[in-house]
Amino acid sequence: MIIASYDAGALEQAFGIGMSGVEGLGTGAGWGRVAPGGATEGHHHDESELFVIVSGRGEFVVDGARHPAAPGTVVLFEPFESHVLRNTGPHDTAGDLVFFTQYWRDAERAGARAAAPARAGFGDRPVFVFSTPPTPNGDLHLGHLAGPYLGADAFTRFQRMNGAEAYHLTGSDDYQSYVLGAARADGRTPAETAAHYSAEIAETLRLMDIPVDQYTVTDQDPGYREGVQDFFSRLTGSGGIAVTERDALYDAAEGRYLYEADVRGGCPGCGGTTSGNLCEECGEPNTVADLTDPRPTGAASTAAPRRAPAARWNLPLHAHAGEVRAHHRRGRVPARLRELADRLFRRPALDIPLTHPSDWGVEPREGDTDGQVIWVWPEMSYGFLHGIQSLGARLGRPWRAADPAPDWKIVHFFGYDNSFYHSVLYPVLYRLAFPGWTPDIDYHVNEFYLLDAEKFSTSRRHAIWGKEVLSPETVDSVRYFLAATRPEGLRTDFRRAAYEAVLADTLIGTWQQWLTDLGARVAKHHGGRAPDAGNWTPEHTAFLARLGSRLTAVTAALGKDAFSLNQAAAELDGIVRDTARFARAEGLLTDTPGWEDENRTAVALELAAARLLAHAAAPVMPRFAARLAAALGQDAPGTWPRTVELLTPGTALALADAVFFQPAPDAEPPLTPWLTRIARIALRLADDEQIAHRTLTQLAAGSLQAVTVQYQILDALDVDLSMDELLHGGTLAELAAVIAERAEPSAVAALTSREAR
């Protein structure tokens, strides 16, 4: 017999509480004590674990849901279930919560739980999926779209197909300092620049088939500024930040305060060249004053900046290492982010300025730092909560930015250069502002997407802009290629030739060809209707099992734990290539008498594969998925499949003539750059604005502006387009083709030659 009794004197610190072991029971076992106001550290493990509450009262917190814990309560946690036991008694009472626990490993049970479909979702909680609000200093390029925006969209679509209450939220980060530089270049006010590019960004998301449930334009939202100030007042009231003097840098000639894009120097972390406040290469923040050999940018003088103390609101981030580590144990936090945090907290001290001198942004309500604004990155931490509140107001839900709820599940998608802010700074700010809230956040990070071996850059205009390549005909192929090549673990490189090769060889040469051929065979042998399966051979059952394996794999690739669009795209292509290979093998007996039953089984299985492809592609390629489902006589996919299903026998099909992908268009007409240039001048548009695939009417051209363009065409090429042709004859690229047809070839050649110079 083994007898074990609770002994408070034998307890040692573990998992944030007092614990002692019990030996000889055949499993792991022990006693635990949670002091009043205390809680166990949140954790996940592969063991099953049994809790028995012996005395005291509190609550179990599981995925944001709270369950009472009282004497006699018995709870069994399955492997990998996140759990916290909290003593809800006041700190100054003697009411310890005492429990007995047993835990054991069961490899089969753990394996089943790891693969369970339930791990793909979040239960009944609201799930708020954020793609980092882009800076409105330019439109979205493919580097942006491949990263947070496509990722968040596919993630949200998959979660909804699995029954989750999931929402995609983003907006425009209007108060970024980079907006000031764009405004100076465009000859606009910062507010005008932010509003202009915010609208362009929203339109590009629409063209990319990325609907968002909440798009917050921070400079135009009537309650946003006050909300930011309230949030900052919570920070100041917490005592966790204070106005302190620290060195800052000023332009030696102009006296201008330097931060972010205004200054460059050596990173104190990795030594590489970086802008102020954050190094994109290593992810570490800097205080600007700690840059080596700093130099101002965009200034008449390149002299070394002047160093002088500045009183700003500062956060002693180094004091919160334990809190950040506890937060990182709570949700999905990739090792890349945890390593960054550990690297940062090895510094002896790290004071982060939270305000900066500027006239563009939101001023703190506190009067201690006149002429300063709340730094846009701390501001963004509130912006996420504000987005949830705004969404709730439209949906009639009681979600409040000032009172974040414990059941909120937040999922962030961002590039690695935003990692410090999202995964280190924001959890600390939330802890200071809302000490009673334990945010449950998952993080998905992408690396840089390169363009011909160099970083995409909005400020340098080194980019392929979304509007250049997106149309209803191309959006599915663009989404597929970006999903397959986006930089999930390593930097990857976009090359237009590679995209065109995938379009021609994979999507048209393999996917389209298989579906067209399948439709033709169904029309020829089965009257255009889905046949019923007949006799099954071992190859048939093996192929069905193979499709099941593909479904399992793509489900995992789109699930919350192992989300990877690279892997999802590979599995979609795998479905098609497996099926094409199967069709070639089975097709040897297509017209051979005596094998009709086996042949219709093979065709029924191919149609099952097409049905699976339509459903599995829906989060990644929604238009293609809907068109393929329609060609199969099905509704647009709305739920995620749990198994591979055959089509209902007799279903009318329209596969043979369905076109899902189109070849890449020919190069743009040679007069397009010239025509877009004169249109930009006439309409006073920014040089970087992508207008070739828009009409003059869409660009809001008035009659006087259209006459100006008309005269320029006539004067340069002796081509007289009517006003109706100009305003309603097509996009600028299409008009350029018409002009080239009517103009003298020598005149066109001379003009394009001058434009090239």
Steps between C-alpha positions, in 0.01 A plus 500: 500500500614855424372788708584859411389803700515867415794672668530875445857489626609269217386731220749646254449763233394356161263621225449823695361329813606267782532133397619175660531153347336171599701191411398139436157544340609379157438845347631847563315645799521783746339752728458863403411823675384819329519801730215755508513713187753264342483267202693221335705590196315427178652204324441216254642148524463160343384327821142451609452671837243451776424769759307442825419814700543430872440840661452862406322649203601639167458438131653310210568715193502300177529683166351814655201316657470491879382196698445500879736303723379398846562210744398178326553635145678249274635611163680295232706688244578332170850529350586849370200670664605841632399546863543734794374453857437831676419571865239775481530592867642842600876523549468584869301190601619162623285299261750278319368288212640149549481226236632154419615420147597191302648504151612232259613453142294309245665522158191380313273749677745787446540411132125490449458837672777658292327389180144569616299735276406699812855631513429680174257741673438711808163380628229758567727797566508806270822490300645833388756452222714809442720575203737781596350835395710619206662843489309724256813643335433292190283224362538129578759305304534125463739487797223634723231283348700177521566554869244605761203569272474177302595306812232657718236465226561129439519437876167675560328323211616159627387571855155606379468185292563310824228686688711761682374852560802652331549856379776663294594849616752753368504865395751773424767607747459869423730657760819329385791741457547359148175674400672835557769415244242385245296816559803721433574306181138514382444865587209411727425531869564186708126458549437518124781255428377253762141520374606457138718194551263348755231495230747353249598228749136409562442472124805276453376269775168480315675413174692227687168349618585588861181624665554648846240515774647815654717755320598778739627827352660642810511868399134498396344285774312745727563313825851379433705793628318516833529123538877515447528772762293300749722197443815704548357647820458145627870446433604817682262421785650154542829646615676274251614787274643838595636819347877469510785673324699285260736595218344570162638607162435827317597611151813714541390759243123515537460397864238246390429210741610177331328163522384213279560580129666837578825334610719202415795343676646178631267271694616454861380139479633352175719780369317526167377828355156589628250782535414643837302309763504152340737284297319307227783248475529375859165625628648684799391849605738790549458830679652697205760646737670159513555477122863492393612771257146638451417728207179689419310409183324733262681803640717759331777427749653156550696607808489284808187574705512696822441300818288656776272377780126486433223449755258239365268237641718190535429134571764296690438193289771295672285486814242283322703203378309250714163627381600474135626145549175400673305652213708306250407174671129571465433491127664425165829689509755379242854438621616791278308739726596334827867514399467873426350562845768297676769689308350836598468415867866405521567874484555652846247775428266599220304824532255555214375855428123497454464863386691707245503867396276533194194686378353190328328255731302482823618715790491357853234651720764546769681835468845379596636483144361789298566476126523122507272229366445144610733284295299326230608150606364517857200673345444195280465273805188698586395507135445124500261527795328797337445292186329231707280763664406654162419158357289419805305826467396403147414143603315596817760329720613648836871504417680795659858611447512620862389162632657218296327168570676181612338294222643714218735300283737727310709379206767727351656477154803722439847521349807428707589871509188549717584215737631709788190716513243223476655228711705691759385860538123454469462224764679728748279798414186287537624378838547857621173633359282200592662309789195274534507389135709207382513543121495176301686574177638280222772636273572422134812665360639515148845598379580748223375425148766614255454637151785392274721440808428839663240594761167629381492864608213747495720799582754412227222395259677167438187293466242328286178663610188296554301700248757422231420128499159452663179453305207258523684279250836498681416520870486122557831435329664788690363373833618146425850609400539729801371224729754257354795739521431735793793521743385298799828382648757649266509795266373414154519679168219602264592478135243569233639226275450245779140616547429469129656152495279381788196648327583331170634165624316437827166682495429482126722213387405265786190617693301644210602219265392227744164664575427564131592144409289363785203704382544375144508135615191547716320657204606222262441195719240613755286757326647792696383366836689359796505119481435275797797295616497138389749229580801609711851373439784515755640796307170684545493453877867597524430821307206586726730454799756723330242776459416460868866549586508817289192630682665434835817677387332810360280521811814507714667754270210744540439429869591734783803308629696422182360766265704508179378624164815355345392154615134560416589596141721192470216276621252655255743434217553152644128426472507589131824318418393186689171500310656567161737208559208279607300606192786412265533153652126428501451649154672204334168311510260791442367368167551129568176296514442304818658754738214750510431454875862560592529797261204682652645447846822663383308797357291530817823515699642770273186704556538445873853638469367804311239553773773475764714749306212749487454486878867488595588790268228730636716675764786553254325547163137590573395593145647185351338291775157651434529457121618142532219417742247653259644293212448193720138594567575604860448812706805713582692320777389624842607224737827314531478134396554233766537223244533446126155471342384379160272723297134405506441273199315678220628849590520712184852625436641793303869417519584452134467865402593663831803730489665550838833662409613721215850550356700799613409804291740626239728786590320832544464718188815707446311830531366414847778673701463816292121510525500433875757778545292764325189377687684537833601855408149594388337350808782601739559145622803369685778352285477161669123463468415197285245618242570301181212262565247765597278718281500878502151485644621281785774755560229769536614693193287802421423624150777763511757240605381259231533776239857558619582130446319504166708797379829339612418184300406700192806724524751218551363231268231664282236259637164657578314300764144605575399598853282190517797282409719673756256469788330172416731319257693299754797522733800716423690190386214410265486858369877485443449193279229680299720807455792283385279336236389836358830686517781487249747227610791740459331752733438230759861381479635852536278577799578177686870557435482848654307361801764231555769770522 
